[in-house]
């Protein structure tokens, strides 16, 4: 889940093309890294393979969380959910120092494999790391740095590996699983809840939990491998390579909830003054309805134009696309009656939305409650103000 510049991860292209025969001292280790709060996408943790062979001088980290800024149409692919990731290889010591510096826990699980099995898995990783094989199409849930570990183990030992699945909680959805790791990432959590639709509100199977790195660790912890009719532990030794005294933390005062509460009171003050002065503050309406409309079009784009898990997104109920650009025509005299009705209906709809909020099949982020209240307030004011001015003009 951690994005790293590709140039920092590939240290010699010859590594992936060289042929090595592992010695009896070789080990293949699954690495689980704890959350890093400096980047929202790193809050979930990270996984990779470590291959160690003292006799060959090998101690390499295979990282499936690499992307290349130089790839064609990088930003377009990122927006559309078609970003290509790569497996990168670097020296383990370098990776260890980096993650220790970032105050991430580093847990190692030494796989219980024969030398022949280690060689087979190592050859697979080497082949994967070749430039012509390194890329894969990243997916939030179904194909990422964590699922790669699970899938590679299953592919190399088909039907022989059974993961521990006792961690599953009844009814827990993908969104709830993500929320478990986003407690300090208020803005990241807000963006995910707006951008992802009901596809992430289905219950995750125990195996699907493994899109999150800590569940790879849990899955392997008491997992088994079948060999010659015997059922053996898949992990022969676990090691806490580094446990920080103070894990990476993030403290943000201006959370989405705090911002929208502040916006509600500012809008209330402005509306009160508008009623007393009989003059409308136009910029606040441009800000509120322009923002809601802009987010609405973004939701529509994610829904129909991308490969993200963004279809059937109920945020469209508050982020109404029509607000943008209609708000820019509110001053048109001929449309005054239309806009008076439009904003009155909008205010009633937002009031209904607040009532049915908890019954929706997709949970809408709680930070939006004060924002929707703000829209109710301003919607009723605009309906009243535009109607009043229309009546005044008729009377005069």
C-alpha positions as CSV (number, residue, x, y, z in Angstrom):
1,X,0.0,0.0,0.0
2,X,3.0,2.2,0.2
3,X,3.9,4.2,-3.0
4,X,7.6,4.7,-3.6
5,X,9.4,6.2,-6.5
6,X,10.5,3.5,-8.8
7,X,14.0,4.9,-9.0
8,X,14.6,4.3,-5.4
9,X,13.6,0.7,-5.5
10,X,15.5,-0.9,-8.5
11,X,19.2,-0.9,-7.7
12,X,20.6,-3.2,-10.4
13,X,18.7,-4.4,-13.4
14,X,21.0,-7.4,-13.5
15,X,19.5,-8.7,-10.2
16,X,16.3,-9.8,-11.9
17,X,18.1,-11.4,-14.9
18,X,20.8,-13.3,-13.0
19,X,20.5,-17.0,-12.2
20,X,21.2,-18.0,-8.6
21,X,21.1,-21.4,-6.9
22,X,20.1,-20.9,-3.2
23,X,22.2,-22.6,-0.5
24,X,20.9,-24.5,2.5
25,X,21.1,-21.4,4.6
26,X,18.6,-19.5,2.4
27,X,15.4,-18.1,3.9
28,X,12.3,-16.7,2.3
29,X,10.5,-14.3,4.6
30,X,7.1,-12.5,4.4
31,X,7.6,-8.9,5.7
32,X,4.7,-7.0,7.3
33,X,5.2,-3.3,7.9
34,X,3.0,-1.3,10.2
35,X,1.1,1.9,9.3
36,X,2.8,5.1,8.5
37,X,0.6,8.2,9.0
38,X,2.6,10.6,6.9
39,X,0.7,9.5,3.8
40,X,-2.9,8.4,3.7
41,X,-2.2,5.3,1.5
42,X,0.5,4.2,3.9
43,X,-1.9,4.0,6.9
44,X,-2.9,0.5,6.0
45,X,0.6,-1.0,6.3
46,X,2.6,-2.8,3.7
47,X,3.9,-6.3,2.7
48,X,6.7,-7.8,0.7
49,X,9.0,-10.8,0.4
50,X,12.5,-10.9,1.7
51,X,15.0,-13.4,0.3
52,X,18.2,-14.0,2.4
53,X,21.1,-16.2,1.5
54,X,24.3,-15.4,3.5
55,X,26.5,-17.7,1.3
56,X,25.4,-15.9,-1.9
57,X,25.5,-12.4,-0.2
58,X,21.8,-12.0,-1.0
59,X,19.4,-10.0,1.2
60,X,16.8,-8.5,-1.0
61,X,13.3,-7.1,-0.5
62,X,10.7,-7.7,-3.3
63,X,8.2,-4.8,-3.1
64,X,4.9,-4.9,-5.1
65,X,4.0,-1.4,-4.2
66,X,6.0,0.5,-6.8
67,X,4.8,2.9,-9.4
68,X,6.5,4.9,-12.1
69,X,5.8,8.6,-12.5
70,X,7.2,8.3,-16.0
71,X,4.6,5.8,-17.3
72,X,2.5,7.1,-20.2
73,X,-0.7,8.9,-19.1
74,X,0.2,8.6,-15.4
75,X,-2.3,11.1,-14.0
76,X,-5.1,10.0,-16.4
77,X,-4.6,6.4,-15.4
78,X,-4.5,7.3,-11.8
79,X,-7.8,9.1,-12.1
80,X,-9.4,6.3,-14.0
81,X,-8.2,3.5,-11.7
82,X,-5.9,2.0,-14.4
83,X,-2.6,2.8,-12.8
84,X,0.1,0.2,-13.4
85,X,2.3,-0.9,-10.5
86,X,5.6,-2.8,-10.5
87,X,7.5,-5.2,-8.4
88,X,10.8,-3.5,-7.3
89,X,13.8,-5.1,-5.7
90,X,16.2,-3.4,-3.3
91,X,18.6,-4.3,-0.5
92,X,16.8,-5.3,2.7
93,X,19.1,-3.2,4.9
94,X,18.1,0.0,3.0
95,X,14.4,-0.9,3.3
96,X,14.8,-1.7,7.0
97,X,16.5,1.6,7.8
98,X,13.8,3.5,5.9
99,X,10.9,1.9,7.7
100,X,12.6,2.1,11.1
101,X,13.1,5.8,10.5
102,X,9.4,6.1,9.7
103,X,8.5,4.4,13.0
104,X,6.7,1.5,11.4
105,X,6.8,-1.9,13.1
106,X,8.6,-4.5,11.1
107,X,7.5,-8.1,11.5
108,X,9.0,-11.1,9.8
109,X,7.6,-14.6,9.1
110,X,10.1,-17.2,7.9
111,X,8.3,-19.6,5.6
112,X,8.6,-23.3,6.4
113,X,9.9,-24.5,3.0
114,X,12.3,-27.1,1.7
115,X,15.3,-25.9,-0.3
116,X,13.6,-26.9,-3.6
117,X,10.4,-25.0,-2.6
118,X,12.5,-21.9,-1.7
119,X,14.3,-22.1,-5.0
120,X,11.0,-22.4,-6.9
121,X,9.5,-19.3,-5.1
122,X,12.8,-17.4,-5.5
123,X,12.8,-18.1,-9.2
124,X,9.2,-16.9,-9.4
125,X,10.1,-13.6,-7.7
126,X,13.1,-13.2,-9.9
127,X,11.1,-13.8,-13.1
128,X,8.4,-11.4,-11.8
129,X,11.0,-8.6,-11.3
130,X,12.2,-8.7,-14.9
131,X,11.2,-5.5,-16.7
132,X,8.9,-7.3,-19.1
133,X,7.0,-8.9,-16.2
134,X,7.2,-6.4,-13.4
135,X,4.0,-4.4,-14.2
136,X,0.5,-5.3,-13.0
137,X,-2.8,-3.4,-12.9
138,X,-3.3,-2.2,-9.3
139,X,-6.6,-2.5,-7.6
140,X,-7.5,-1.2,-4.1
141,X,-9.0,-4.4,-2.9
142,X,-8.3,-7.3,-5.3
143,X,-4.7,-6.7,-6.5
144,X,-2.3,-4.8,-4.3
145,X,0.9,-5.3,-2.3
146,X,-0.9,-7.5,0.3
147,X,-3.0,-9.7,-2.1
148,X,0.1,-10.3,-4.1
149,X,1.7,-12.1,-1.2
150,X,-1.3,-14.4,-0.7
151,X,-1.7,-15.0,-4.5
152,X,1.9,-15.8,-5.1
153,X,2.0,-18.3,-2.3
154,X,-1.2,-20.0,-3.5
155,X,0.1,-20.0,-7.1
156,X,3.4,-21.6,-6.2
157,X,1.8,-24.2,-3.8
158,X,-1.6,-24.8,-5.3
159,X,-4.0,-26.6,-3.0
160,X,-1.3,-27.1,-0.4
161,X,-1.6,-23.9,1.7
162,X,-4.4,-23.1,4.1
163,X,-4.4,-19.7,5.7
164,X,-5.7,-19.0,9.2
165,X,-9.1,-17.3,8.7
166,X,-10.3,-17.0,12.3
167,X,-10.1,-13.2,12.4
168,X,-13.2,-12.7,10.3
169,X,-16.0,-10.7,12.0
170,X,-19.6,-11.3,11.0
171,X,-21.0,-8.7,8.7
172,X,-17.9,-6.5,8.4
173,X,-17.7,-4.7,5.0
174,X,-14.7,-3.5,3.0
175,X,-15.4,0.1,4.0
176,X,-15.5,-0.9,7.7
177,X,-12.2,-2.7,7.3
178,X,-10.6,0.4,5.7
179,X,-12.1,2.6,8.5
180,X,-10.2,0.5,11.1
181,X,-6.9,1.9,9.7
182,X,-8.0,5.5,8.9
183,X,-8.7,6.7,12.5
184,X,-5.9,9.3,12.2
185,X,-6.4,10.0,8.5
186,X,-9.5,12.3,8.7
187,X,-9.2,13.7,5.2
188,X,-8.2,10.3,3.7
189,X,-11.2,8.7,5.3
190,X,-13.4,11.5,4.0
191,X,-12.1,11.2,0.5
192,X,-12.5,7.4,0.4
193,X,-16.1,7.6,1.8
194,X,-17.1,10.1,-0.9
195,X,-15.2,8.4,-3.8
196,X,-16.2,4.8,-3.2
197,X,-19.7,3.5,-3.7
198,X,-21.8,0.6,-2.4
199,X,-19.4,-1.9,-3.9
200,X,-17.3,-1.5,-0.7
201,X,-20.3,-1.9,1.5
202,X,-20.7,-5.6,0.8
203,X,-19.5,-8.1,3.5
204,X,-15.9,-9.2,2.9
205,X,-15.0,-12.8,3.0
206,X,-12.2,-13.9,5.3
207,X,-9.8,-14.3,2.4
208,X,-10.8,-10.9,1.1
209,X,-9.6,-9.4,4.4
210,X,-6.2,-10.0,3.1
211,X,-6.2,-6.9,0.9
212,X,-5.0,-5.3,4.2
213,X,-1.4,-6.1,5.1
214,X,-2.0,-7.0,8.8
215,X,-4.3,-9.8,7.7
216,X,-1.6,-11.4,5.6
217,X,0.4,-11.7,8.8
218,X,-2.7,-13.1,10.6
219,X,-3.4,-15.5,7.8
220,X,0.1,-16.9,7.8
221,X,0.4,-17.0,11.6
222,X,-1.2,-20.3,12.1
223,X,-1.6,-21.3,8.4
224,X,-0.5,-24.7,7.2
225,X,1.2,-26.3,4.2
226,X,0.8,-29.9,3.1
227,X,3.9,-31.8,2.3
228,X,4.1,-35.6,1.6
229,X,0.8,-36.1,3.3
230,X,1.8,-34.2,6.4
231,X,0.2,-30.9,7.5
232,X,2.9,-28.5,8.7
233,X,2.9,-24.9,9.9
234,X,3.5,-22.5,6.9
235,X,5.6,-20.3,9.2
236,X,8.5,-21.9,11.1
237,X,9.6,-18.7,12.9
238,X,8.2,-15.3,13.5
239,X,10.3,-12.3,14.5
240,X,9.6,-8.7,15.5
241,X,12.5,-7.1,13.7
242,X,11.5,-3.6,15.0
243,X,8.7,-2.4,17.3
244,X,8.8,1.4,17.7
245,X,8.3,2.8,21.2
246,X,6.1,5.5,19.7
247,X,4.4,4.4,16.4
248,X,3.9,6.9,13.6
249,X,1.0,9.3,14.5
250,X,-0.8,12.1,12.9
251,X,-2.8,14.9,14.6
252,X,-5.0,17.1,12.4
253,X,-7.2,19.8,14.0
254,X,-8.9,21.0,10.9
255,X,-10.8,17.8,10.1
256,X,-13.7,17.7,7.6
257,X,-16.1,17.7,10.5
258,X,-14.5,20.7,12.2
259,X,-14.4,22.6,8.9
260,X,-18.0,22.0,8.1
261,X,-19.1,22.9,11.6
262,X,-17.2,26.2,11.2
263,X,-18.8,26.7,7.8
264,X,-22.2,26.2,9.3
265,X,-21.8,28.9,11.9
266,X,-20.2,31.3,9.4
267,X,-23.1,30.7,7.0
268,X,-25.6,31.2,9.8
269,X,-24.0,34.5,10.7
270,X,-24.0,35.6,7.1
271,X,-27.6,34.6,6.6
272,X,-28.7,36.5,9.7
273,X,-27.0,39.6,8.4
274,X,-28.6,39.1,5.0
275,X,-32.1,39.0,6.5
276,X,-31.5,42.2,8.5
277,X,-29.9,44.1,5.6
278,X,-32.1,42.7,2.8
279,X,-28.9,42.0,0.8
280,X,-27.7,38.6,-0.3
281,X,-24.0,37.6,0.1
282,X,-23.5,36.0,-3.2
283,X,-20.1,34.4,-2.7
284,X,-21.3,32.1,0.1
285,X,-23.9,30.6,-2.2
286,X,-21.3,30.2,-5.0
287,X,-19.0,28.4,-2.5
288,X,-21.7,26.1,-1.0
289,X,-23.7,25.1,-4.0
290,X,-20.6,25.2,-6.3
291,X,-18.8,22.8,-4.1
292,X,-21.7,20.4,-3.8
293,X,-22.2,20.5,-7.6
294,X,-18.5,20.0,-8.4
295,X,-18.3,17.0,-6.0
296,X,-21.4,15.7,-7.7
297,X,-19.8,15.7,-11.1
298,X,-16.7,14.1,-9.7
299,X,-18.9,11.3,-8.2
300,X,-20.6,10.9,-11.7
301,X,-17.2,10.7,-13.3
302,X,-16.0,8.0,-10.9
303,X,-19.3,6.2,-11.3
304,X,-19.3,5.9,-15.0
305,X,-15.8,6.7,-16.2
306,X,-13.4,4.8,-14.0
307,X,-12.4,1.3,-12.8
308,X,-12.6,2.3,-9.2
309,X,-15.1,0.7,-6.8
310,X,-17.2,3.9,-7.2
311,X,-20.5,2.7,-8.8
312,X,-23.8,3.1,-7.1
313,X,-22.5,6.0,-5.0
314,X,-25.1,7.5,-2.8
315,X,-23.1,10.6,-2.2
316,X,-25.0,11.8,-5.2
317,X,-27.9,12.4,-2.9
318,X,-26.2,15.4,-1.3
319,X,-23.6,16.2,-4.0
320,X,-26.2,17.2,-6.6
321,X,-24.5,17.9,-10.0
322,X,-27.2,20.3,-11.1
323,X,-26.0,22.8,-8.5
324,X,-23.0,23.4,-10.7
325,X,-23.3,25.4,-13.0
326,X,-26.9,26.5,-12.1
327,X,-25.7,28.6,-9.2
328,X,-23.9,30.9,-11.7
329,X,-27.2,31.8,-13.3
330,X,-29.1,32.7,-10.1
331,X,-28.9,36.4,-10.9
332,X,-30.9,36.0,-14.1
333,X,-34.2,38.0,-13.6
334,X,-36.2,35.7,-15.9
335,X,-35.1,32.6,-13.9
336,X,-35.9,34.1,-10.5
337,X,-39.2,32.1,-10.0
338,X,-37.5,28.9,-11.1
339,X,-34.6,29.4,-8.7
340,X,-36.9,30.3,-5.8
341,X,-38.7,26.9,-6.3
342,X,-35.4,25.1,-7.0
343,X,-33.7,26.1,-3.8
344,X,-36.9,25.6,-1.7
345,X,-37.2,22.0,-3.1
346,X,-33.5,21.5,-2.5
347,X,-33.8,22.6,1.2
348,X,-36.7,20.2,1.7
349,X,-34.7,17.4,0.1
350,X,-31.7,18.0,2.3
351,X,-34.0,18.0,5.3
352,X,-35.4,14.6,4.3
353,X,-31.9,13.3,3.7
354,X,-30.9,14.1,7.3
355,X,-33.8,12.0,8.5
356,X,-33.2,8.9,6.3
357,X,-29.4,9.2,6.5
358,X,-29.0,6.3,9.0
359,X,-31.2,4.0,6.9
360,X,-29.3,4.2,3.7
361,X,-27.4,1.1,2.4
362,X,-24.3,3.1,2.0
363,X,-23.0,5.0,5.1
364,X,-22.4,8.7,4.2
365,X,-19.6,10.3,6.1
366,X,-20.7,11.9,9.4
367,X,-18.7,15.0,8.7
368,X,-21.3,15.9,6.0
369,X,-24.1,16.3,8.6
370,X,-23.1,20.0,9.4
371,X,-22.6,20.6,5.7
372,X,-26.0,19.3,4.8
373,X,-27.5,21.4,7.6
374,X,-25.8,24.4,6.1
375,X,-27.3,23.6,2.7
376,X,-30.8,23.4,4.4
377,X,-30.3,26.8,6.0
378,X,-29.1,28.5,2.8
379,X,-31.5,26.7,0.6
380,X,-34.5,28.0,2.5
381,X,-33.0,31.5,2.7
382,X,-32.5,31.6,-1.1
383,X,-36.0,30.3,-1.8
384,X,-37.4,33.0,0.5
385,X,-35.1,35.8,-0.7
386,X,-35.8,35.2,-4.4
387,X,-39.5,34.9,-4.0
388,X,-39.6,38.0,-1.8
389,X,-37.8,40.1,-4.4
390,X,-40.1,38.8,-7.1
391,X,-43.2,39.9,-5.1
392,X,-41.6,43.3,-4.4
393,X,-41.0,43.9,-8.1
394,X,-44.6,42.9,-8.9
395,X,-46.0,45.3,-6.3
396,X,-43.9,48.2,-7.5
